[in-house]
Amino acid sequence: MSLELHMADERARTAGLSPAEREWRMKWIKDQHLHADEPIHVDAVHRQLNPVRVLYRKPWDNLYKHFLRPSFGVYYGTLSRILLPKLLMVYFALCTFHYYNKYEAKGWEKHRGIRSRPIKSTMESYDESEAQYPGINERARYQASKYGYSYPDFAKRLDHIGDSIEEYFVLFVNGYINYGLMKQSRLVNYLILVTLIFLIYYFWFLEDNVEIGVEKIRNIIFDEFCQFLERPLSGDEGGIKDPFKFRGLLVLFRHGERSPLIPYTSKSSPDCSPFHETDRRSFDSYMNLIDELNYYIAVDPMFSNFPRYPSRSTCEIGHLTAEGALQLVRLGNFLRRRYENSNLFNSLNHNISATSSVYPRTFQSALAFISSFVDLRKKPVRLNASNTTYFCTNDDCTCSAMKQIRVDFEKERSDYWYKNTSSILRQHVLDNLAPILGLSTIKHPLDFIDVVLGRHACRRLPLPCRRGNCLTSNDVEHMTQEESETYKQLFKHSKTMRKLFVVEATGVLRHAYSIIQKLRKNSKGDQIQILSGHDISIEPLIFTLNLKHRVPPHYASRFVIEVYELPKNFQISDETIFMRVLLNGVDQTFRLPFCQPLFKGLCAAHRFEKFINDDLLKISGLTTFSEICA
């Protein structure tokens, strides 16, 4: 019985419904609204196959999974999966019928088989056959004289042949040729058999190994860039123990996963909801949490028009996805656990400052991180806005010429890639890869990486194909290598890039400088600085500080500066403040040239202060800030 009851009839509804019927009707209508996760396809429910069908379908299912669907797409791949086995079955049935009809026909020699010809009448009378076929009886009689009164195969023996070398040579050649043809025929049959066995073994028994082999490079690249939620975080943050006391922390992170900055060419965009059901439920809980924490997080008026969390499933150009927000929640939880044994959160006497660039994706990422990293009910936080992506809050680290310097750098970067990339790779990118991704052109590898991650890899969709050409994980790996090499060479030779990166690194490093200065003045208050930025916020720090990392930094990348204080009874010099630098959980303090020598793996703060005041500008080849912006 339908739960719609009699109210399915429009005339019954028009005649009038009681309040109870109206409530029932309203519930029924709401039940028709599908959840974002529905309809849910459970393969075990919709396809209950017996073991025999599972056995003979497995090779074709693997072929579809590993070749047909990635190569031809879901529609044509599924169509091929359905038609090919049926066509092959028809073909083999026809071949079987043809074989039995031709070679297994019933005749005078055997009684089994298919009777393909009408039965002919036999002639048992000698006179009757002679009358109808004159001379046939004589020709059918065995003529012993024809074979020298021996059996017919006697002539093929060699022991009766004379001593002529020519006769032996002719016989040897003929025998060798006949043997070679027979051996060649066997070899072909063996090759066909081995090929069939290999194909069956490849698509049947090696399902897991094939998947691992095909996906190995893909997983390494895309796991790093997309930062899938099932991928566990690791890092050495908070690893310094006694006798040092943890006093200050600067965390700069890139926003979480987002949609590409390049508009979609098709009318439909992929679903941006979290991939796993547990993550979808986690995002629902996260949205409720953010709504509850509105009172504890004060935001700058510049963020007043921004939503506090991203859309649950819609992909918007350049906007954070639901998984991107959960990545920062995960990062906040991870760092909270790493620092929970330190004194940083044990006392209420700590100052927390949070800043975000004025973009929805960085604003939402900042809220996600703060919600899990800070106990807001004990310590409310204000989220400030930065007009720049490099968090310069004073006039001494920026100028009006910075926008033009970045434009010049991006043009110089594109020109360098066009001129210095091999012509084969450049032609392959422009003629093959760009059309596959629906791009008119690719000005730089970053455009390519942005579209691949936002539309396919981070959506866990197969890499696209077009007219027989398919994008592969090797193409993505080559483009990331091109990007890293371009940045590496440009930083050596481009004065524009060095000027830009020095200025953009100054903004972030001055926040760390400020933390050290405050700790020197106030021995009680601990300092925490949170910065929510972009990949271009972290890249300048990588090159100016000589850090080791792939370019561009992946989603939710983190740059951390930890500040420690050495108690007076352990002092070996006048310095009491030390620091260390980590990038994505890896301690890279030893790579800082201005910090040598290190003290128990830490950099003395006065060396860092000297670098900021005297040596940072020298990287650009200039001595004053006014020269950079001139």
C-alpha positions in Angstrom: 0.0 0.0 0.0 1.3 3.4 -0.9 1.9 5.8 2.0 0.3 8.5 -0.1 -3.0 6.9 0.7 -6.1 8.4 -0.9 -4.4 11.8 -1.1 -2.7 10.7 -4.3 -5.9 11.6 -6.0 -5.9 15.3 -6.9 -9.7 15.4 -6.7 -9.6 14.1 -3.1 -7.1 16.8 -2.2 -9.2 19.5 -3.9 -12.3 18.4 -2.0 -10.5 19.3 1.3 -8.3 17.6 3.8 -8.5 17.5 7.5 -5.6 18.9 9.6 -4.3 15.3 10.2 -4.4 14.6 6.5 -2.6 17.8 5.7 0.1 17.0 8.2 0.4 13.5 6.7 0.6 15.0 3.2 3.2 17.4 4.2 5.4 14.6 5.7 4.9 12.6 2.5 6.0 15.5 0.3 9.1 16.1 2.4 10.0 12.5 2.2 10.2 12.8 -1.6 13.1 15.3 -1.3 16.3 13.3 -1.8 19.2 13.8 0.5 22.5 14.9 -1.1 23.8 11.3 -0.7 20.7 9.8 -2.4 20.1 7.7 -4.4 22.6 5.3 -2.8 23.7 2.4 -5.1 24.7 -0.6 -3.1 26.1 -3.1 -5.6 25.6 -6.1 -3.3 21.9 -5.4 -3.1 21.2 -4.6 -6.8 23.4 -7.3 -8.2 23.2 -10.6 -6.4 25.1 -13.0 -8.6 25.7 -16.6 -8.1 29.4 -17.9 -7.9 29.4 -19.1 -11.5 28.4 -15.7 -12.9 30.9 -13.9 -10.6 33.6 -16.2 -12.0 33.0 -15.7 -15.7 32.2 -12.0 -15.3 35.4 -11.1 -13.4 37.8 -10.8 -16.4 35.3 -8.5 -18.1 34.6 -6.4 -15.0 38.4 -5.9 -14.6 38.8 -5.0 -18.2 36.0 -2.4 -17.8 37.5 -1.0 -14.6 41.1 -0.7 -15.8 40.7 0.0 -19.5 37.3 0.6 -20.9 36.0 3.2 -18.4 39.2 5.2 -18.1 39.7 5.2 -21.9 36.2 5.7 -23.3 34.3 7.2 -20.4 31.4 5.8 -18.4 28.8 5.7 -21.2 30.8 4.2 -24.0 32.8 2.1 -21.6 29.7 0.6 -20.2 28.2 0.1 -23.7 31.4 -1.8 -24.8 31.3 -3.9 -21.6 27.7 -4.9 -22.4 28.1 -5.6 -26.1 31.6 -7.2 -26.4 30.9 -10.4 -24.4 27.6 -10.9 -26.2 29.1 -10.4 -29.7 32.0 -12.7 -28.8 29.6 -15.4 -27.6 27.7 -15.1 -30.9 30.9 -15.3 -32.9 32.1 -18.4 -31.1 28.7 -20.1 -31.5 28.9 -19.4 -35.3 32.5 -20.7 -35.4 31.5 -23.9 -33.5 28.5 -24.5 -35.9 30.8 -23.9 -38.9 33.4 -26.3 -37.6 30.9 -29.1 -36.8 29.2 -28.6 -40.1 32.4 -28.8 -42.1 34.6 -31.3 -40.2 32.2 -33.3 -38.1 29.5 -34.1 -40.7 27.9 -37.5 -40.7 29.1 -39.6 -43.6 29.9 -43.1 -44.7 33.0 -43.2 -42.4 31.1 -42.3 -39.1 27.6 -42.3 -37.9 27.9 -39.4 -35.3 27.8 -35.8 -36.3 25.5 -33.5 -38.3 24.1 -34.8 -41.6 24.9 -31.9 -44.0 24.4 -33.7 -47.3 21.6 -35.9 -48.6 22.2 -39.6 -48.5 23.3 -40.9 -51.9 22.2 -44.3 -53.2 24.9 -47.0 -53.4 25.6 -49.4 -56.2 26.3 -52.9 -55.1 26.1 -54.6 -58.6 29.4 -54.7 -60.7 27.4 -54.6 -63.9 25.3 -51.6 -62.8 28.3 -49.5 -61.8 30.2 -50.5 -65.0 27.2 -49.5 -67.1 26.8 -46.2 -65.5 30.5 -45.4 -65.1 32.5 -47.2 -67.7 36.0 -48.3 -66.6 35.5 -47.4 -63.0 35.9 -50.9 -61.7 39.3 -51.3 -63.4 40.6 -48.1 -62.1 39.5 -49.0 -58.6 41.4 -52.3 -58.6 44.8 -52.2 -56.7 47.6 -52.2 -59.3 50.6 -53.7 -57.6 52.9 -53.0 -60.6 52.4 -49.3 -60.2 54.4 -49.3 -56.9 56.9 -52.0 -58.0 55.0 -54.7 -56.3 55.5 -53.0 -52.9 53.3 -51.0 -50.6 52.9 -47.3 -51.6 55.1 -45.8 -48.8 58.1 -47.9 -49.7 59.3 -45.2 -52.2 59.7 -42.7 -49.3 62.4 -44.8 -47.6 66.1 -43.9 -47.9 67.8 -47.2 -47.6 67.1 -48.1 -51.2 68.4 -44.8 -52.7 71.7 -44.8 -54.5 74.9 -43.1 -53.4 74.3 -39.9 -55.3 75.0 -36.9 -53.0 72.5 -34.9 -55.0 69.7 -37.3 -54.1 70.6 -37.2 -50.4 70.7 -33.4 -50.5 67.3 -33.0 -52.1 65.8 -35.4 -49.6 67.4 -33.6 -46.7 66.2 -30.2 -47.8 62.7 -31.4 -48.4 62.6 -33.0 -45.0 64.0 -30.0 -43.3 61.5 -27.7 -44.9 58.6 -29.9 -43.9 59.9 -30.2 -40.3 60.5 -26.4 -40.2 56.9 -25.7 -41.3 55.6 -28.1 -38.7 57.8 -26.5 -36.0 56.8 -23.0 -37.0 53.1 -23.9 -36.8 53.6 -25.3 -33.3 55.5 -22.2 -32.3 52.6 -20.0 -33.4 50.2 -22.1 -31.5 52.4 -21.9 -28.4 52.6 -18.1 -28.6 48.8 -17.8 -28.9 48.3 -20.1 -25.9 50.8 -18.2 -23.8 49.2 -14.9 -24.7 45.7 -16.1 -23.8 47.0 -17.4 -20.4 48.8 -14.1 -19.7 45.6 -12.1 -20.5 43.4 -14.3 -18.4 46.0 -14.1 -15.5 46.4 -10.3 -15.9 42.7 -9.4 -15.9 41.6 -12.1 -13.5 44.1 -12.9 -10.8 46.0 -9.7 -10.7 43.2 -7.3 -10.1 44.6 -5.8 -6.9 48.2 -5.8 -8.2 47.1 -4.1 -11.5 45.3 -1.5 -9.6 48.2 -0.8 -7.3 50.6 -0.7 -10.2 48.5 1.7 -12.3 47.7 3.9 -9.4 51.1 4.0 -7.7 52.4 7.2 -9.2 48.9 8.7 -9.3 48.5 8.1 -5.5 51.8 9.6 -4.7 51.2 12.8 -6.6 47.5 13.3 -5.9 47.7 12.2 -2.2 50.2 14.9 -1.7 48.5 17.7 -3.6 44.8 16.9 -2.7 45.5 15.9 1.0 42.7 13.4 1.0 41.0 13.1 4.4 41.7 9.4 4.8 45.5 10.3 4.5 46.9 10.6 8.1 48.8 13.7 9.0 52.3 13.4 10.4 54.8 15.9 11.6 57.5 16.8 14.2 55.7 19.9 15.6 56.2 20.2 19.4 59.1 17.8 19.4 61.5 19.9 21.5 61.4 18.8 25.2 63.1 19.9 28.4 64.9 22.0 29.3 63.3 24.4 26.8 59.9 26.0 27.5 57.5 26.5 24.7 56.6 30.2 24.5 55.5 31.2 21.0 54.0 29.8 17.8 53.4 31.1 14.3 51.3 29.0 12.0 50.8 30.0 8.4 48.8 27.6 6.3 47.4 27.5 2.8 43.7 27.2 2.4 42.1 23.8 2.0 41.1 22.1 -1.3 39.2 24.4 -3.6 37.6 24.4 -7.1 39.8 25.6 -9.9 40.2 29.3 -10.7 39.6 28.7 -14.4 35.9 28.6 -15.3 34.3 25.3 -16.3 33.8 24.9 -20.1 30.9 22.5 -19.7 27.5 23.5 -18.2 27.7 20.8 -15.5 30.4 20.8 -12.8 31.5 17.8 -10.7 30.0 17.2 -7.3 32.1 18.8 -4.6 30.6 17.0 -1.6 32.9 14.9 0.6 33.7 11.6 -0.9 33.1 9.3 2.1 29.9 9.1 4.0 31.7 9.6 7.3 33.2 12.9 6.0 29.7 14.0 4.8 28.4 13.5 8.3 31.5 15.2 9.8 30.8 18.3 7.6 27.2 18.4 8.8 28.5 18.4 12.4 31.1 21.0 11.5 28.4 23.4 10.1 26.5 23.1 13.3 29.6 23.8 15.3 30.4 27.0 13.4 26.9 28.2 13.9 27.2 27.6 17.6 30.7 29.4 17.8 29.6 32.6 16.2 29.6 34.3 19.6 33.2 33.2 20.3 34.8 34.3 17.0 34.7 38.0 16.2 35.4 38.8 12.6 36.6 41.8 10.8 33.9 43.8 9.0 35.6 43.1 5.7 34.4 39.5 6.1 30.7 40.4 6.8 29.5 39.3 3.3 31.4 36.0 3.4 29.7 32.7 4.3 31.3 31.0 7.3 31.5 27.6 5.7 31.6 26.4 2.1 28.8 24.8 0.1 28.1 21.2 1.0 28.2 19.9 -2.6 28.3 22.8 -5.2 31.6 23.6 -6.9 32.1 27.4 -7.3 35.1 28.9 -9.1 38.0 29.4 -6.7 35.9 28.6 -3.6 36.7 26.2 -0.8 35.1 22.7 -0.9 33.6 20.9 2.0 36.6 18.6 2.1 38.8 21.6 2.1 37.2 22.9 5.3 37.6 19.5 6.9 41.3 19.4 6.0 41.8 22.5 8.1 39.7 21.0 11.0 42.0 18.0 10.8 45.1 20.2 10.8 43.9 22.1 13.8 43.1 18.9 15.7 46.6 17.5 14.8 48.5 20.5 15.9 46.4 20.7 19.1 47.4 17.2 20.0 51.1 17.9 19.2 51.1 20.9 21.5 48.8 19.7 24.2 51.6 18.5 26.4 53.3 21.9 26.2 52.5 24.9 28.5 51.1 26.8 25.5 47.4 25.9 26.3 47.8 25.1 30.0 47.5 28.8 31.0 45.0 31.5 30.2 47.9 33.9 29.9 48.5 33.6 26.2 47.7 36.0 23.4 46.1 34.6 20.2 46.1 36.7 17.0 44.5 35.4 13.8 44.6 37.0 10.4 43.3 36.0 7.0 43.5 37.4 3.5 40.3 38.8 2.2 39.1 35.8 0.2 36.2 33.5 1.1 38.4 30.4 0.9 41.0 31.7 3.3 38.4 33.1 5.6 36.5 29.8 5.8 39.8 27.9 6.2 40.8 30.2 9.1 37.5 29.5 10.9 37.9 25.8 10.4 41.4 25.8 11.8 40.5 28.0 14.8 37.4 25.9 15.7 39.6 22.8 16.3 42.9 24.4 17.4 41.7 26.9 20.0 39.4 26.2 22.9 37.1 29.2 22.1 34.9 28.8 25.1 38.0 29.6 27.3 39.7 32.1 24.9 37.5 33.9 22.3 39.4 35.0 19.2 39.1 37.9 16.7 39.9 37.2 13.1 41.5 40.1 11.4 41.7 40.9 7.7 44.8 41.5 5.6 44.6 43.4 2.4 47.6 41.5 1.1 48.3 37.8 0.6 51.6 38.2 2.5 50.2 39.7 5.7 51.9 43.0 5.7 50.2 45.2 8.3 52.6 48.1 8.1 53.9 50.4 5.4 57.5 49.3 5.9 56.8 45.9 4.1 54.7 46.9 1.1 54.2 49.6 -1.4 51.9 50.5 -4.3 54.3 48.9 -6.8 53.8 45.4 -5.5 50.9 44.5 -7.7 52.8 45.5 -10.8 55.9 43.6 -9.6 53.8 40.4 -9.3 52.2 41.0 -12.8 55.8 41.4 -14.2 56.9 38.2 -12.4 54.0 36.1 -13.7 54.7 37.3 -17.3 58.4 36.6 -16.9 57.5 33.1 -15.5 55.3 32.3 -18.5 57.9 33.6 -21.0 60.6 31.5 -19.3 58.6 28.3 -19.5 57.8 28.9 -23.2 61.4 29.6 -24.0 63.2 27.0 -21.9 60.8 24.0 -22.0 61.7 21.4 -24.6 59.7 21.9 -27.9 58.4 18.3 -27.7 56.9 18.8 -24.2 55.5 22.2 -25.0 53.9 21.0 -28.2 52.4 18.0 -26.3 51.0 20.3 -23.7 49.5 22.8 -26.1 48.2 20.4 -28.8 47.2 17.4 -26.7 46.8 18.2 -23.0 45.1 21.6 -23.3 42.2 20.3 -25.5 41.7 17.3 -23.2 41.2 19.7 -20.3 39.0 22.0 -22.3 41.5 24.9 -22.2 42.2 27.1 -25.2 45.9 27.4 -24.1 48.1 26.8 -21.1 50.2 29.8 -20.2 52.1 28.0 -17.4 52.1 24.6 -15.7 50.2 26.1 -12.7 47.1 26.4 -15.0 47.4 22.8 -15.9 47.8 21.6 -12.3 45.0 23.8 -11.1 42.5 22.3 -13.5 43.6 18.7 -13.1 43.3 18.9 -9.3 40.1 20.9 -9.1 38.1 19.0 -11.8 39.5 15.4 -11.7 42.1 14.3 -9.2 40.8 15.8 -6.0 37.2 14.9 -7.1 38.5 11.3 -7.4 37.4 11.1 -11.0 39.3 9.4 -13.8 41.7 11.5 -15.8 40.0 12.7 -19.0 40.4 11.5 -22.6 39.7 13.1 -25.9 39.8 11.5 -29.4 42.0 8.7 -28.2 44.4 10.9 -26.3 44.3 10.5 -22.5 45.8 12.5 -19.7 48.1 10.3 -17.5 49.6 10.7 -14.1 53.0 10.9 -15.8 51.9 14.1 -17.5 51.0 15.6 -14.1 54.3 14.5 -12.7 56.2 16.1 -15.6 54.3 19.4 -15.2 55.0 19.6 -11.5 58.7 19.0 -12.2 58.6 21.7 -14.9 57.0 24.1 -12.3 59.6 23.4 -9.6 62.5 23.7 -12.1 61.1 27.0 -13.5 60.9 28.5 -10.0 64.4 27.2 -9.1 66.0 28.7 -12.2 64.1 32.0 -12.1 65.1 32.6 -8.5 68.7 32.4 -9.5 68.4 34.7 -12.5 65.4 36.9 -12.1 65.8 40.1 -10.2 62.0 40.6 -10.4 61.3 37.3 -8.7 63.8 37.9 -5.9 62.4 41.4 -5.2 58.9 40.1 -5.1 59.7 37.1 -2.8 61.8 39.2 -0.4 58.9 41.7 0.1 56.3 39.0 0.4 58.4 36.9 2.8 59.1 40.0 4.9 55.4 40.4 5.9 55.2 36.9 7.4 58.7 36.9 9.0 58.0 40.2 10.7 55.1 38.5 12.6 57.6 36.0 13.9 60.0 38.9 14.7 57.2 40.6 16.6 56.5 37.4 18.7 60.2 37.3 19.7 60.2 41.0 20.7 57.0 40.6 22.8 58.5 37.6 24.6 61.7 39.6 25.4 59.6 42.4 26.9 57.0 40.2 28.7 58.3 37.0 30.3 54.8 35.7 31.2 52.5 36.0 28.2 52.8 33.4 25.5 52.2 34.3 21.9 50.2 32.5 19.2 49.9 33.9 15.6 47.6 32.2 13.1 47.8 33.2 9.4 45.4 31.8 6.7 46.9 32.4 3.3 47.6 30.9 -0.1 50.3 29.0 -2.0 51.8 32.4 -2.9 52.0 33.2 0.8 54.3 30.1 1.4 56.4 30.1 -1.8 58.4 33.3 -0.9 59.4 31.7 2.4 60.5 28.5 0.7 63.0 30.4 -1.5 64.2 33.2 0.8 64.8 30.7 3.7 66.3 28.0 1.4 63.7 25.4 2.4 63.2 22.1 0.6 59.7 21.5 -0.9 57.8 20.9 -4.1 56.2 23.9 -5.8 53.4 24.7 -5.6 52.7 23.9 -1.9 49.8 21.4 -1.6 46.4 22.3 -0.1 46.5 22.8 3.7 50.3 23.2 3.6 51.7 24.6 6.9 54.7 26.8 7.7 55.4 26.8 11.4 57.8 28.8 13.6 58.2 27.6 17.2 59.7 29.9 19.7 61.3 28.5 22.9 62.8 30.0 26.1 65.8 28.5 27.9 65.5 28.8 31.7 68.2 30.9 33.3 69.8 28.1 35.2 70.5 26.4 31.8 71.9 29.4 30.0 75.2 29.1 28.4 75.2 32.6 26.8 73.2 35.8 27.0 70.6 34.4 24.5 67.4 33.0 26.1 65.1 32.8 23.1 65.5 30.1 20.4 63.4 29.1 17.5 63.0 26.5 14.8 61.3 26.4 11.4 59.1 23.5 10.1 57.5 23.1 6.7 54.7 20.5 6.6 55.9 18.9 9.8 59.6 18.6 8.6 62.2 20.4 10.7 64.2 22.5 8.3 66.0 24.8 10.8 69.3 23.2 9.7 68.8 24.6 6.2 68.7 28.2 7.4 72.2 29.7 6.5 71.9 32.5 9.0 71.3 30.2 12.0 74.6 28.3 11.9 75.7 27.0 14.3 72.6 25.5 15.9 72.2 25.0 19.6 70.5 21.6 20.2 68.8 21.8 16.9 67.5 25.4 17.5 68.3 28.7 16.0 69.3 31.6 18.3 66.7 34.3 18.1 69.3 37.1 17.7 70.6 35.5 14.5 67.1 35.5 13.1 66.6 39.2 14.2 69.9 40.1 12.5 68.7 38.4 9.3 65.5 40.3 9.3 67.1 43.7 9.9 70.3 43.4 7.8 70.4 40.4 5.4 66.9 39.7 4.1 66.9 42.6 1.6 70.4 41.6 0.3 68.8 38.5 -1.3 67.2 40.8 -3.8 70.5 42.5 -4.5 69.3 45.8 -2.9 69.9 47.4 0.5 66.8 49.5 1.2 63.1 48.8 0.9 62.6 52.0 -1.2 64.9 50.6 -3.9 62.6 47.5 -4.3 59.5 49.6 -4.9 61.3 52.2 -7.0 
